[in-house]
Amino acid sequence: MTQLLEYSPWNFENKLDLLQAELHYLNNHHNMAELSYQASIVSARKHRFYHEEALACELYGIYLVENKMIAKGLEQLQNAREKYVKWGAMKKADDVKDFMDLASQTTNYLWKASR
């Protein structure tokens, strides 16, 4: 992927950043993961790749929810949902909404159980 980036940063920059984010996450390098997710989102937005911005926001949101940063994660998931709608991927937007609802319900349940 790095070689492809040399030929066309426009097309491959955000993809490489997203792959690096996922790899950092798998290796528990959380600071680098966050920076890479954010870089992927910025790059996709800059190049107007709405579907890839949506994917980066979705994966970043899932990462945040899984790492107990629920409010920030739901914000990113909402961003993803809006981008999927803009792109016309209504089923995908609905799937993200379902995940958001599940994350919210789980958080509320855990909060009530801890009281």
C-alpha positions, -999 to +999 in steps of 0.1 A: +000+000+000+029+023+007+041+019-028+007+028-042+007+059-021+038+071-039+019+069-072-014+084-061-016+100-026-050+113-036-064+078-038-045+059-013-035+082+016-068+077+036-068+039+030-032+035+043-040+057+074-071+035+081-052+003+077-025+016+100-051+027+126-065-008+127-030-023+130-022+000+158-054-009+176-047-046+173-012-040+188-026-019+216-009+013+204-039+034+213-024+069+208-011+060+173-045+043+165-064+075+173-040+097+153-043+073+123-081+071+124-082+109+126-057+112+097-078+089+076-109+109+082-092+142+074-077+128+042-109+112+030-128+145+037-101+165+019-104+144-012-142+142-010-144+104-006-176+105+014-179+067+016-143+063+028-148+091+053-179+073+065-160+040+069-131+057+088-156+075+111-175+042+117-143+022+125-130+050+147-164+052+165-164+014+171-128+017+184-139+045+208-170+025+220-149-006+226-124+014+246-151+030+268-151+064+252-188+061+245-199+097+240-170+104+216-177+071+199-213+078+193-204+112+179-181+095+153-208+069+145-233+097+139-207+114+116-204+080+098-242+077+095-245+112+080-218+104+054-234+071+045-267+089+040-250+116+019-235+088-002-269+071-006-260+040+014-293+039+035-290+003+046-255+009+059-267+041+077-294+020+093-269-006+104-247+021+120-278+035+138-286+000+151-251-003+165-254+032+181-287+022+198-271-010+211-241+009+224-263+034+241-286+007+256-256-012+269-241+019+284-273+028+301-278-007+315-242-008+329-246+026+344-279+016+361-264-017+373-235+001+390-257+023+411 
